[in-house]
Amino acid sequence: LNKERWFLGLHNLNHVLKAARDQKDEGGDGERIGHRCMLAHGDIVEAKSFDPFTHVYMFDIGFPPHLFDTLAKMFKRSKS
């Protein structure tokens, strides 16, 4: 993972966390943005499945075909 993509992910996470904080400060009813959000830098193929992940944020530009096959198999093994 190159540095620019990691920083882009952190930038996006920062926006989600700020929106959750603003929502909390404003109060009110309705759906809320969860605040237990985190990013971890790693190689997803080291996981056996996507459990217990709820989201996997990745960039597919330039993924070789074997990686798409590996990710598809992981999705099939996952319950979440």
Backbone bond lengths (Angstrom), bond angles and torsions (degrees), N, CA, C in turn:
res aa  C-N    CA-C-N  psi(-1)  N-CA   C-N-CA  omega(-1)  CA-C   N-CA-C  phi
1 L - - - 1.461 - - 1.515 107.97 -
2 N 1.301 115.80 125.44 1.455 116.49 179.77 1.528 110.74 -81.78
3 K 1.294 114.62 160.33 1.463 122.74 -173.60 1.529 112.34 -58.72
4 E 1.316 117.77 -39.43 1.465 120.70 -177.56 1.526 111.31 -63.86
5 R 1.309 116.92 -39.99 1.466 119.83 -179.84 1.525 110.99 -69.08
6 W 1.329 117.07 -38.09 1.468 120.73 177.10 1.521 109.46 -61.95
7 F 1.333 117.34 -44.89 1.460 120.29 179.60 1.524 111.67 -66.46
8 L 1.319 117.61 -34.71 1.465 120.49 175.72 1.532 109.97 -62.39
9 G 1.324 117.19 -43.15 1.455 120.37 177.29 1.520 111.83 -61.64
10 L 1.339 117.49 -42.95 1.465 120.84 177.94 1.525 111.29 -65.01
11 H 1.318 116.57 -37.90 1.467 121.50 177.73 1.531 109.92 -60.94
12 N 1.330 116.58 -45.27 1.464 120.81 179.59 1.528 111.23 -65.69
13 L 1.329 117.17 -42.11 1.457 120.99 177.29 1.526 110.77 -60.80
14 N 1.309 116.64 -41.94 1.462 121.02 179.27 1.528 111.32 -58.18
15 H 1.319 117.59 -40.89 1.465 120.93 178.21 1.528 111.74 -64.77
16 V 1.324 117.27 -40.05 1.471 120.66 178.31 1.522 110.04 -64.49
17 L 1.332 116.95 -45.28 1.457 120.17 -178.85 1.528 112.14 -65.72
18 K 1.330 117.69 -38.29 1.470 120.59 176.58 1.522 110.78 -64.65
19 A 1.335 117.16 -41.56 1.465 120.32 179.12 1.522 110.35 -64.30
20 A 1.339 117.61 -39.17 1.467 120.74 177.70 1.527 110.35 -64.92
21 R 1.329 117.28 -41.65 1.467 120.82 178.77 1.525 110.47 -64.13
22 D 1.321 117.11 -44.94 1.466 120.74 179.36 1.523 111.07 -61.78
23 Q 1.318 116.38 -39.80 1.459 121.12 178.94 1.527 109.93 -63.40
24 K 1.319 116.38 -42.11 1.466 120.69 179.62 1.523 110.35 -64.84
25 D 1.340 117.48 -42.76 1.459 122.14 -179.52 1.524 112.24 -64.15
26 E 1.341 116.60 -33.80 1.461 121.07 -177.48 1.524 112.17 -79.23
27 G 1.322 117.00 -21.56 1.467 120.13 -177.25 1.513 110.57 71.27
28 G 1.304 116.50 -151.70 1.461 120.66 178.14 1.515 112.28 90.34
29 D 1.319 114.20 173.60 1.458 121.45 -178.96 1.518 109.97 -103.75
30 G 1.290 115.44 179.31 1.461 120.59 177.03 1.519 111.43 104.49
31 E 1.307 114.40 -174.57 1.454 119.47 -178.38 1.518 110.90 -69.14
32 R 1.296 114.75 144.79 1.459 121.45 -178.77 1.521 110.04 -118.27
33 I 1.306 114.76 149.90 1.458 120.78 171.78 1.522 107.05 -79.30
34 G 1.297 117.09 126.66 1.463 120.50 177.09 1.523 110.29 -65.11
35 H 1.304 116.60 150.61 1.455 119.65 -177.82 1.527 112.88 -115.08
36 R 1.293 117.46 15.35 1.459 120.55 176.77 1.523 109.75 -99.57
37 C 1.293 115.58 48.64 1.453 123.07 -175.28 1.531 109.80 -98.37
38 M 1.301 116.95 138.76 1.452 121.01 176.81 1.516 109.92 -150.69
39 L 1.295 115.86 157.03 1.461 121.79 172.57 1.519 107.82 -117.96
40 A 1.289 115.75 141.20 1.458 120.97 174.97 1.519 107.78 -126.43
41 H 1.300 116.16 134.72 1.456 121.07 178.91 1.523 107.83 -89.35
42 G 1.310 117.18 119.69 1.450 119.67 -179.31 1.511 111.48 -172.04
43 D 1.303 114.96 179.91 1.457 122.08 178.87 1.524 107.68 -101.72
44 I 1.325 117.69 111.04 1.464 122.19 -174.58 1.524 112.21 -62.05
45 V 1.314 118.18 -25.32 1.467 118.55 -179.65 1.525 111.89 -70.68
46 E 1.328 117.89 -8.82 1.462 120.32 174.39 1.530 111.15 -77.03
47 A 1.325 117.81 -15.34 1.464 121.78 175.85 1.526 108.69 -85.08
48 K 1.318 116.63 148.10 1.467 120.01 179.41 1.529 111.57 -81.53
49 S 1.334 116.38 -27.51 1.462 121.83 177.44 1.530 107.30 -152.46
50 F 1.309 116.08 -179.13 1.460 120.09 177.74 1.528 112.02 -89.33
51 D 1.336 118.28 1.47 1.458 121.36 175.58 1.520 108.91 -74.83
52 P 1.275 122.62 134.21 1.458 129.43 2.93 1.528 112.84 -98.29
53 F 1.321 118.55 22.05 1.461 120.72 -178.12 1.523 110.86 -63.87
54 T 1.320 116.60 141.49 1.460 120.11 172.84 1.517 110.47 -98.11
55 H 1.338 116.93 -25.26 1.460 122.36 178.77 1.528 109.09 -143.60
56 V 1.297 115.63 142.91 1.461 120.97 171.81 1.517 105.77 -124.42
57 Y 1.307 115.32 115.64 1.456 122.58 -176.68 1.516 107.15 -98.65
58 M 1.323 116.72 113.48 1.454 119.37 -176.63 1.517 110.02 -146.09
59 F 1.275 114.10 165.50 1.452 121.46 179.05 1.514 107.98 -111.89
60 D 1.323 116.63 127.11 1.462 119.35 -175.93 1.520 113.71 -100.91
61 I 1.305 117.87 4.34 1.464 119.76 179.28 1.523 108.61 -64.71
62 G 1.289 115.75 120.16 1.457 120.42 177.28 1.516 114.79 82.73
63 F 1.350 118.75 11.42 1.467 119.48 177.17 1.528 108.48 -66.08
64 P 1.315 117.90 132.64 1.469 119.16 174.24 1.529 109.91 -73.64
65 P 1.329 117.57 154.73 1.470 120.89 -177.58 1.528 113.89 -54.03
66 H 1.332 118.65 -36.88 1.471 119.80 -178.13 1.531 111.12 -65.03
67 L 1.334 118.20 -28.12 1.455 120.03 178.43 1.527 110.55 -71.68
68 F 1.322 117.55 -40.71 1.465 120.02 175.77 1.534 109.83 -59.78
69 D 1.333 117.64 -40.43 1.459 121.65 178.30 1.527 110.70 -63.53
70 T 1.318 117.68 -43.80 1.464 122.16 178.29 1.522 110.71 -61.38
71 L 1.333 117.85 -45.75 1.468 121.87 179.86 1.526 111.26 -63.76
72 A 1.329 117.12 -39.04 1.465 120.67 178.60 1.528 110.42 -62.80
73 K 1.322 117.47 -41.82 1.469 120.96 178.04 1.525 111.24 -64.44
74 M 1.334 116.26 -37.69 1.464 119.84 177.65 1.519 111.14 -64.55
75 F 1.346 117.44 -41.58 1.464 120.80 176.81 1.528 110.32 -59.39
76 K 1.321 117.63 -42.30 1.465 120.94 -179.09 1.523 111.72 -63.79
77 R 1.336 118.11 -32.90 1.461 121.66 -179.46 1.521 112.46 -81.58
78 S 1.316 117.85 -11.45 1.465 122.05 -172.37 1.523 111.74 -89.43
79 K 1.334 114.79 147.91 1.467 121.04 177.23 1.523 111.09 -103.39
80 S 1.338 117.53 -21.11 1.466 119.51 -176.73 1.515 111.36 -85.64
